[in-house]
Structure formats: C-alpha cells, structure tokens
Amino acid sequence: MRLAYGQIKTVDRETMMNARQLGIDSVQFNLPYDLPAEKFWKYDDLADFKARCDAYGVTVEAMENLPIPFYDKAMLGLPGRDEQIENVCESIRNLGRVGIPVLGYHFSPSFVWRTQNHAPLGRYGARVQAFDLAQQQMGIDDMADFGQRRDVKVPDVERLWENFAYFMERVIPVAEEYGVTMALHPDDPPLESLSGIARLFISVDSYKRAEQIIQSPNWGLLLCIGTFSQMRGGAKNIFEAIDYFGPRQKIVYAHMRDVQGTVPKFHECFLGEGNFDPFEVVYALRRSGFDGFIVSDHVPAIEGDTEWGHRVRYADTGYLRGLMEAIEKMEVRQANRGSSISKERKPVL
C-alpha cells in the first residue's frame, strides 16, 4: 500500500515538484487537458506525456477516465460502437506500450451527477459537491459538461449489462496482452436510475456480478471510498468491498474522500467528519493485503485555494501519510511485542 499524488489535470512544474517535495514519487491523472484526445490516445502523445513526467522523476501509476466520447456508443449500444471499442483497444495498447499500467474507467453514460457543485455545506461554509434526488427530479443539475450522454433513455438495466459484457469481452484480452489493468469506478451517485437512465455499479453485489462476467487478472476495482460510502447502508459497503475483494487482490487503487448522508441525499465533506473513520478504512485496506495506491479525490473548496484545490490536497496528503505511517508502526510494534512474548515461558492454563 502506498500514497500517490492524484486526480492531476496537467503535467506542470508546480504540481510535479509539489509531489516530489511532499515526498511522493508516483502520480495519477484524471482526464488531463494537455493530453490530446481525438477518438483515442495516440502512442506519440502518450509517450510525450509520460516523458514529461519522467523528467521530474515521477512514476505514472494510472490514467483515469477515458473521455466519454471515446466510448459513449459502446455504453449505450448504439451504431458505431464497434469502431469505438477498437479505438479504446488502441488506447489500451498505447498505454501498455509506453508503460502506464492502469486504466481507471467507468461504465456510466450519464456520468457523475450533482445538484450542487459548490454548496456552502462544508465546515465554516467550505463549498462542496452535493446531491439531492428530490432536486434532481425537478431538473436541477450543476455538473460541468464532460460529454455525458443524458439524451438517450436506457431504462432497462439488463440492456446496460449486455452492453458492458459486449465491451469487456473485447477490451480485456487487449488489456491482458499489453499488461494494462482496468480498474472500474462505481456509478456516482449510486442510484438504480436517474432521469430514465439505468445505472449499473451501485452496490458490492454489482461488482461481484461484473467479476463473474470478466474473470480476468487484469480487471479489478477502482475503490472510490466516497462513492461506496454514499451507497444505501453507508460505510458498511466500504468494509464489505474491502473484505471481499482485498484478499483476492482485486482492489487496484483507491480514492479517499467521504460524504455526510447516503443516497438519495448527501454532500461531500472533509476527511474525518463523514460516514466513516479514515483510520479504520486505511487499516482495513492494510489488513486485506491491498498493495495498490491511495489518492485524495474530490476536495472541498476553501478560502484562497485554487480551482484544483492545492491547499486541501496538501492537507489530505499529510493526513493519509500520517495514517499509513501510524498503522505501519503499530504493526511493527505488535510484531515485536508478539516476538518477545513468544520467547517467554507461556503460563500454564
């Protein structure tokens, strides 16, 4: 288990040097705006992108979120999906060729949905993302345009499952051949349907079904801890997912954030004041044998911060590092204590 600097949008000196100065040598990108993205990621563009990261001595752990127009027809089962799937396969080949080992992705044509993107509901008025199904049903939507498809109604969830199986059966063999692991993000918010569009990955059981369809060593979870916390039942979903998938090495990497509340109404918050105890979650990941990386995910907007949230990301990074180091030292002390006890004569019961 390791800490990475994540959800980065560009390769620039400030961000790369911040990572190194914070003692981190691995990074993860989410739809970087300085990586050309027309139909698929080309080899030369990816090679140049990675070379710019290499210049700062950082390892690119993962690329996250294929642009939705890369595969919207594949998700929706529309004409032209086979061409899109081949383009996704070419993107995967090129990731493998340049040595980027993980692709985080979702299978949600309607994408993330929020009714407020800057709600003043955080501590002392910090602005956070919020969702309220009642507001959404009145037509309120406050998310930026990422190319999400909300114009095609897909009320039948089984149709989406068929599209998912069709897609994965074609891309996973390519991922296996080129050494790329595909990490699946849950639907956010994790509701059965929104505006007549079904949503697939809304529970631990839905991931178990996906695993049965795919059955590949090159597939696993992008454990968005905040989204699992949003699911009905709250934090118990996080521990159920860790306990089931962790020991079998199916958790590829993790997003660390939290919310207050669950669907149908919740809002994001600072780490440590939401549905789960961050120590217990990191400790559960450690105990499960998780050997991937953790990144800070969405962050509240505080006074004087940048749009990307540099200040809060620094704070989250320090918080996560402290938890990880505390757990590691606790385990060492427990092991040493156990070793000392084992050398002593045990009492007769």
Disulfide bonds with the S-S distance in Angstrom:
none
